[in-house]
């Protein structure tokens, strides 16, 4: 039986485990689009914290797109899943082709989502990095690498569903990892949600705009 009604419900539940960050001026909630945004929106609302994005894309194996062979960030960092690349004998040419396509999508997202909002300050901030679920952690680890370049004082990873073995890896790489469900086996992220329908570009933009406007009320 699904334990989470939808991403908003997941974010509300997850926020109850992050109350020690409420009303701290140096806390910033960072979402991985698109599915991480509705989760992060609820967390940011409960913590009274600003919300921003970290633009990262999974590099899916051609023909098996749900399987990540790596991830790419908007600043061009590529983090490969060496086990998958080796096991499937994926050539550098295929990796480059997929990375080029995903970078094109990252450019589209940056143009569409960021609007005229200035980038958030990350240096010396506590970052709560949010996705709607973490399986292999390839994408979230690429995001961590990207954000660490800007020298935050702390990174907290928060996701409603984190695969058991992945949690063990992540907790050695960041200061804190928060989750609701830590299944083994995972089956899939969507298995644990009643509604796991895709987050649209328009919904994402609306949530970002609402949270941005609330800073100035």
C-alpha positions in Angstrom: 0.0 0.0 0.0 1.3 3.5 -0.9 2.3 5.4 2.3 2.4 8.9 0.7 -0.7 10.5 -0.9 1.3 12.8 -3.2 4.4 14.9 -3.3 2.8 17.7 -1.2 1.8 15.2 1.5 5.4 13.8 1.4 6.8 17.3 1.9 4.5 18.0 4.8 5.5 14.8 6.5 9.2 15.3 5.8 9.1 18.8 7.2 8.2 17.5 10.7 11.7 15.9 10.8 13.4 19.2 9.9 11.8 21.5 12.6 15.3 22.2 14.1 15.9 24.4 11.0 12.7 26.6 11.4 13.3 30.3 11.1 17.0 30.1 10.7 18.2 33.0 8.4 20.9 30.9 6.8 18.8 28.0 5.8 18.0 27.5 2.1 15.8 24.8 0.6 17.1 23.5 -2.8 14.9 21.4 -5.0 15.8 19.0 -7.8 13.3 19.6 -10.6 10.8 18.7 -11.5 9.5 16.2 -8.9 11.5 17.5 -6.0 9.8 21.0 -6.2 6.4 20.2 -4.7 8.1 18.3 -1.9 10.6 21.1 -1.3 7.8 23.8 -1.5 6.1 22.3 1.6 9.3 22.0 3.5 10.3 25.6 2.7 6.9 26.8 3.8 7.0 25.0 7.1 10.6 26.1 7.8 10.0 29.7 6.7 12.9 29.4 4.4 13.6 30.5 0.8 13.3 27.9 -2.1 15.6 27.6 -5.1 16.6 25.0 -7.7 19.6 22.9 -8.4 19.5 22.0 -12.1 20.8 18.5 -12.6 19.8 15.8 -15.1 20.1 12.1 -15.0 22.0 10.4 -17.9 19.7 7.5 -18.7 21.0 4.4 -20.5 19.6 4.5 -24.1 16.7 2.1 -24.3 16.6 1.8 -20.5 16.1 5.4 -19.6 15.1 4.8 -16.0 18.5 3.3 -15.4 21.1 6.0 -14.6 24.6 5.7 -16.1 25.4 9.1 -14.6 24.2 12.7 -14.2 25.1 16.1 -15.5 24.8 19.5 -13.8 24.0 22.8 -15.3 27.7 23.9 -14.9 28.8 20.9 -17.0 29.9 18.5 -14.3 29.4 14.8 -15.3 29.3 12.2 -12.6 29.2 8.6 -14.0 27.9 5.4 -12.4 31.0 3.4 -13.1 29.3 0.1 -12.3 26.5 0.6 -14.8 28.9 2.0 -17.5 31.2 -1.0 -17.1 28.6 -3.7 -16.8 26.8 -2.5 -20.0 30.0 -1.5 -21.8 28.7 1.9 -22.6 31.0 3.8 -24.9 32.3 7.4 -24.4 30.5 8.4 -27.6 27.1 7.3 -26.2 27.8 9.1 -22.9 28.7 12.3 -24.8 25.6 12.1 -26.9 23.3 11.6 -24.0 25.1 14.3 -22.0 24.7 16.8 -24.9 20.9 16.1 -25.1 20.5 16.5 -21.3 22.5 19.7 -21.2 20.2 21.1 -23.9 17.3 20.3 -21.5 19.1 21.9 -18.6 19.5 25.1 -20.7 15.8 25.0 -21.4 15.0 24.6 -17.7 17.3 27.5 -16.7 15.6 29.8 -19.1 12.1 28.7 -18.2 12.3 28.3 -14.5 14.6 31.0 -13.2 12.7 33.9 -14.7 14.2 37.2 -13.4 15.0 35.9 -9.9 18.5 36.4 -8.8 20.5 33.3 -7.7 20.4 32.5 -4.0 23.4 32.9 -1.9 24.8 29.5 -1.0 28.2 30.3 0.6 28.0 29.7 4.4 24.4 28.6 4.2 22.7 25.4 5.4 21.3 23.7 2.3 18.4 21.3 2.5 18.6 19.4 -0.8 15.3 17.8 -1.7 14.1 15.3 -4.2 10.9 13.2 -4.4 12.9 10.0 -4.0 16.4 8.6 -4.3 17.3 5.2 -5.8 20.9 5.1 -7.0 21.8 8.6 -5.8 23.6 9.4 -9.0 21.7 12.6 -9.6 21.7 13.8 -6.0 25.4 13.2 -5.7 26.0 15.3 -8.8 24.0 18.0 -7.2 26.1 17.7 -4.0 29.3 18.1 -6.0 27.9 21.2 -7.8 26.7 22.9 -4.5 29.9 22.1 -2.6 31.8 24.3 -5.0 30.0 27.3 -3.5 31.1 26.4 0.0 27.9 26.0 2.0 28.4 25.4 5.7 26.2 22.3 5.7 24.3 20.1 3.3 21.2 18.1 4.4 19.7 15.6 2.0 15.9 15.2 2.4 13.7 12.8 0.4 10.5 10.9 1.3 11.9 7.7 -0.1 15.5 6.6 -0.1 16.7 3.1 -1.0 18.2 1.4 2.0 21.7 0.8 0.6 21.8 4.3 -1.0 21.1 5.9 2.4 24.2 4.2 3.9 26.3 5.8 1.1 24.8 9.2 1.3 25.1 9.6 5.1 28.9 9.5 4.6 28.9 12.3 2.1 26.7 15.0 3.8 26.0 16.2 7.3 22.5 14.8 7.6 20.1 12.6 5.6 16.4 12.7 6.3 13.7 10.3 4.9 10.3 8.8 5.6 10.7 5.4 4.0 13.9 3.4 3.6 12.8 0.3 1.7 14.6 -2.8 0.8 13.8 -3.7 -1.9 12.8 -0.3 -3.4 10.7 -1.6 -6.3 10.4 2.0 -7.6 10.0 5.5 -6.1 6.4 5.7 -7.5 5.4 2.5 -5.7 5.3 4.3 -2.4 3.1 7.2 -3.7 -0.7 7.0 -4.3 -0.3 9.8 -6.8 3.1 10.0 -8.6 2.0 11.9 -11.7 4.6 14.0 -13.4 5.1 17.6 -12.2 4.5 20.0 -15.0 6.6 23.0 -15.9 3.7 25.3 -15.1 3.1 23.8 -11.7 6.8 24.2 -10.9 6.9 27.8 -12.0 3.8 28.6 -9.9 5.3 27.1 -6.8 8.5 29.0 -7.2 6.7 32.2 -7.8 4.5 31.8 -4.7 7.5 31.1 -2.5 9.5 33.9 -4.0 6.7 36.4 -3.5 6.2 35.3 0.1 9.8 36.6 0.9 8.7 40.2 0.4 5.3 40.2 2.2 
